[in-house]
Amino acid sequence: MRELRPLQALGLSATAEAAYLALVEQGPQTVAEPADRSALVGSPLECLQYAVAELSDIGLVSRADGRLTAQPPRAVLEAVAERRARESRIAHESATVLSRFWLDHTSGSSYVEVVDSSHRHVAVQERVHDEAVAEVRGLSIGPVGGSDRVPEVSPGTLDALDRGIAYRVVYGAEILQDPKALAVAHVCVDRGEQARVLPGVALNVLVCDDRFAVVGVTAPDRTGHHSVVVQPSGLLDGLIGVFESYWQMAVPLPRPARGSRAGPVR
């Protein structure tokens, strides 16, 4: 019988899912005492408190008199599905409008630069991490089937995190099926990145503060990567708006299972 992982599929952590299933099976419980924690899911208190917060935010548990009670899932999750469907429609509409704006304004526009070599593509992305003074926002399609490329942390990312640059990144849900890519993402999370996950991320984008953005594009013959650098303009505002819409729809990237180890940082 296939292992039941319905809440992890929605982006909740394995601990949150285990806690909910335990509450359904065993009835209301408290997390105040070690014995109770062990009976619940056997997780450290900090992890369990985070899991309870995840469940409370989505409406799957309630707390009264210090005890946690599981709530019926159908109405809660159908409300989540309806909200995400509505937000997805808005995001697709925004993408259509933005694409039309792109076609109307990119020809000869001074605020758009196409970088057409893979070597310069890497250097341009590194500029984002090196030149950021406050925040980097990113959309990442995630692992693409059939690629032989080994996942790695983008050059300059960890240095920027270490100097206090805030990072918010939305990863495509495909990352959840690729342990190596997921491990690399957790390396960044461990250094301070805020990471969320969402099905259907369609762009690779890095936004450096509100000053410029880099959009990653696969070459037509799929033998290399190009970049489009977007300077301050309505197009940049649109890319930032798309990111913020995705961020609102996304859910936190699940934490790694206890005892798992992140892959090498390159």
C-alpha positions in Angstrom: 0.0 0.0 0.0 1.4 3.4 -1.0 2.5 5.5 2.0 0.0 8.2 2.9 1.6 11.7 2.4 -1.4 14.0 1.5 -0.2 17.0 3.5 3.4 16.9 2.4 2.0 17.0 -1.2 0.5 20.4 -0.2 3.9 21.6 1.0 3.6 20.9 4.8 6.5 19.3 6.6 6.6 15.6 7.4 6.4 16.5 11.1 3.2 18.5 10.6 1.7 15.6 8.7 2.7 13.1 11.3 1.3 15.4 14.1 -2.1 15.7 12.3 -2.4 12.0 11.7 -1.5 11.3 15.4 -4.1 13.7 16.6 -6.7 12.1 14.4 -5.8 8.6 15.6 -5.3 9.4 19.3 -7.5 12.4 19.9 -6.7 15.8 21.5 -3.2 16.0 23.1 -0.9 18.6 24.6 2.7 19.3 23.6 3.8 20.6 27.0 5.3 17.5 28.4 8.1 15.3 26.9 6.0 12.2 27.3 3.2 13.8 25.4 5.6 14.9 22.6 6.9 11.4 22.3 3.3 10.0 22.1 2.5 12.6 19.5 5.3 12.2 16.9 8.6 11.7 18.7 10.0 15.1 17.5 12.0 17.7 19.3 9.8 20.4 20.9 11.0 23.2 18.5 10.2 21.1 15.4 6.8 20.1 16.9 5.9 23.7 17.7 6.8 24.7 14.1 4.6 21.8 12.8 1.7 22.9 15.0 2.0 26.4 13.6 1.8 25.0 10.1 -1.3 23.1 10.9 -2.9 26.0 12.7 -2.2 28.4 9.8 -4.0 26.1 7.4 -6.8 25.4 9.8 -6.3 21.7 10.4 -5.8 22.0 14.2 -7.3 24.1 17.0 -6.0 24.8 20.4 -8.1 25.1 23.6 -7.0 24.8 27.2 -3.5 23.9 26.0 -4.7 20.9 24.1 -4.6 20.4 20.3 -7.5 19.0 18.4 -7.6 17.9 14.8 -10.2 19.5 12.6 -12.1 17.7 9.8 -10.0 18.0 6.7 -12.4 18.2 3.8 -13.9 21.7 4.3 -10.4 23.1 5.3 -8.6 21.7 2.3 -11.4 22.5 -0.2 -11.1 26.1 1.0 -7.4 26.0 0.4 -7.9 24.5 -3.1 -10.5 27.2 -4.0 -8.1 30.0 -2.8 -5.2 28.6 -4.7 -7.3 28.1 -7.9 -8.4 31.7 -7.6 -4.8 32.9 -7.1 -3.6 30.7 -9.9 -6.1 32.3 -12.3 -4.9 35.7 -11.2 -1.2 34.7 -11.7 -1.9 33.4 -15.2 -3.8 36.5 -16.1 -0.9 38.6 -14.9 1.5 36.5 -16.9 -0.6 37.1 -20.0 -0.6 40.8 -19.5 3.1 40.9 -18.7 3.9 38.9 -21.8 1.9 41.3 -24.0 3.8 44.2 -22.4 7.0 42.4 -23.1 6.2 41.9 -26.8 5.1 45.6 -27.1 8.2 47.1 -25.5 11.3 44.9 -25.8 12.3 45.6 -29.4 15.1 48.2 -29.1 14.2 49.1 -25.5 17.1 50.5 -23.5 16.0 49.0 -20.3 16.3 45.4 -21.6 19.6 43.7 -22.4 19.9 40.1 -23.8 23.0 38.3 -22.7 23.5 35.4 -25.1 26.3 33.3 -23.9 26.2 30.7 -21.1 29.5 32.0 -19.6 28.1 35.6 -19.3 24.8 34.2 -18.1 26.5 32.9 -15.0 28.4 36.1 -14.5 25.2 38.2 -14.8 23.4 36.1 -12.2 26.3 36.4 -9.9 25.9 40.2 -10.2 22.6 39.9 -8.4 24.1 38.3 -5.4 27.2 40.6 -5.4 25.4 43.9 -5.8 22.3 43.3 -3.6 22.2 45.7 -0.7 18.9 44.6 1.0 17.0 41.7 -0.7 17.1 39.2 -3.4 13.8 37.6 -4.6 13.8 34.6 -6.8 11.6 32.2 -8.8 13.1 28.8 -9.7 11.5 26.4 -12.0 13.5 23.7 -10.3 14.9 20.4 -11.7 14.1 19.7 -15.3 13.6 16.1 -16.3 16.4 14.6 -18.4 19.1 17.2 -17.3 22.5 15.8 -16.3 23.5 18.9 -14.5 24.3 18.4 -10.8 22.4 20.8 -8.6 24.5 23.4 -6.9 24.2 26.7 -5.0 24.5 29.6 -7.4 27.9 31.4 -7.0 27.7 34.3 -4.7 24.5 33.2 -2.9 26.0 32.0 0.4 28.4 35.0 0.6 25.3 37.3 0.2 23.4 35.4 2.8 26.4 35.6 5.2 26.6 39.4 4.8 22.9 39.7 5.8 21.1 40.0 2.5 17.5 38.8 2.8 16.5 36.0 0.4 13.0 35.0 -0.6 12.8 32.2 -3.2 9.8 30.3 -4.6 10.8 26.8 -6.0 8.8 24.7 -8.4 7.2 21.7 -6.8 9.4 19.4 -8.9 12.2 20.1 -6.4 10.3 17.9 -3.8 11.0 14.9 -6.1 14.7 15.5 -6.5 16.6 14.8 -3.2 19.9 16.4 -4.5 18.2 19.6 -5.5 16.2 19.7 -2.3 19.4 19.2 -0.2 21.0 22.2 -2.0 18.0 24.4 -1.3 18.2 23.4 2.4 21.8 24.5 2.5 20.6 28.0 1.6 17.7 27.8 4.1 20.1 26.9 6.8 22.0 30.1 6.1 18.9 32.3 6.3 17.0 32.0 3.0 13.2 32.0 3.2 12.0 29.3 0.8 8.6 28.3 -0.4 7.3 25.9 -3.0 4.5 26.1 -5.6 3.4 23.9 -8.5 3.8 25.4 -11.9 6.6 28.0 -11.5 7.2 29.0 -15.1 10.2 31.4 -14.9 13.7 31.5 -13.6 14.0 35.1 -12.2 16.3 36.9 -9.8 15.4 40.4 -8.6 18.2 42.5 -7.1 16.5 44.8 -4.6 14.1 46.9 -6.8 17.0 47.9 -9.1 17.1 45.2 -11.8 16.1 41.6 -12.5 17.7 38.7 -14.4 15.4 36.3 -16.3 17.0 33.0 -17.3 16.1 31.7 -20.7 17.1 28.4 -22.4 18.7 28.8 -25.8 16.5 27.9 -28.8 18.7 24.8 -29.5 18.7 24.0 -25.8 22.5 23.9 -25.8 23.0 26.8 -23.5 21.4 29.5 -21.3 20.7 33.1 -22.0 19.7 35.9 -19.7 17.5 38.9 -20.0 18.5 41.8 -17.8 15.6 44.2 -17.0 16.4 47.6 -15.6 13.8 49.9 -13.8 10.7 50.0 -15.9 7.1 48.8 -16.0 8.4 45.4 -17.0 10.6 45.2 -13.8 7.5 46.3 -11.8 5.6 43.5 -13.5 8.2 40.9 -12.7 8.2 41.9 -9.1 4.4 41.7 -9.0 4.5 38.2 -10.5 7.0 37.1 -7.8 4.9 38.6 -5.0 1.8 36.8 -6.4 3.7 33.5 -6.4 5.0 34.1 -2.9 1.5 34.6 -1.5 0.3 31.3 -3.1 3.3 29.2 -2.2 3.8 27.2 1.0 6.9 26.8 3.1 9.5 24.4 1.8 9.3 21.3 3.9 12.2 20.8 6.4 14.5 17.9 5.8 13.8 14.6 7.6 15.6 14.1 10.8 19.1 12.6 10.2 19.2 13.6 6.5 22.3 15.4 5.2 22.6 18.2 2.7 24.6 17.5 -0.4 27.9 19.3 -1.2 28.0 23.0 -1.7 29.8 23.9 -5.0 
